[in-house]
Amino acid sequence: MAIIAFEILHGQDAPGGPVMLMIPGLFILIPGDLLCAATAEIAVGQFTPGAVRLAQAAVTLVQLAAGVIIAAELTGVGLTVLSQPAPPGHSLPDWLIVVAWIPFTIGLALTFNARMRDVPWMLLLVYLAWGVQELVLAHSLVVPQEGETGATAAVFVAATVLAFAAGVLEQFRNLPPRGVTILAGFFALTVGAVALQGLTALAGNPRIQGFSDIRDATSETVALTLGLIAGAVPAAIAAYRRRARPA
């Protein structure tokens, strides 16, 4: 993938660096879900499985980063291109991002063998999570604070709303279970790509960019995990009270 990106697609000239160009192709391999699952298990006291998942995610990220670094050396583009900072915000028009979530969700449904009739519900929660995240980010531009603080807050709020909505939908008959409806929205919020960018940037110069990306990935992973827990708890309490209510 990295050799194709450098030799054929000239990824070294891509805005934000070549890793940004490779992320769509490597997305299914990036262990963002493992990072979040490990953080959640550690948060609830399941230290052994959490540590194992965390180590597995770290090894996978290192392997992916090593492949990109080796490809940069083999193709002769050099390592400095790996430390290019990502462009501020997103450079795509909003309408294109809205449309792009459709094939994204269908692709995840096919990858995880979800039923096609469940795709509309998955897509609904993708738009909900993305919309809430964008709303919080837009508000953070008004409130004086560091950009990363706003991004972390956006991930936390979006994850909370996502988990709560999935828990509520699960209570209705004939609707898919929470593990299906939340799937695409969860992957839309995972931050493994940021961690991969940070690891590859460490090989370039300046190294400060790599450490910054790794810091961002760590804080957003924790925010995503805590948000999923915060949203799932009230939904579970509401479901329990509904079942306990006398007929």
ABEGO torsion letter per residue (X at the ends): XAAAAAAAAGAAABBGEAAAAAAAAAAAABAAAAAAAAAAAAAAGBAAAAAAAAAAAAAAAAAAAAAAAAAAAAAGAEAAAAABBBBBEBABBAAAAAAAAAAAAAAAAAAAGBBAAAAAAAAAAAAAAAAAAAAAAAAAAABBBBAAAAAAAAAAAAAAAAAAAAAAAAABBGBBBAAAAAAAAAAAABAAAAAAAAAAAAABOBAAAAAAAAAAAAAAAAAAAAAAAAAAAAAAAAAAAAAABBX
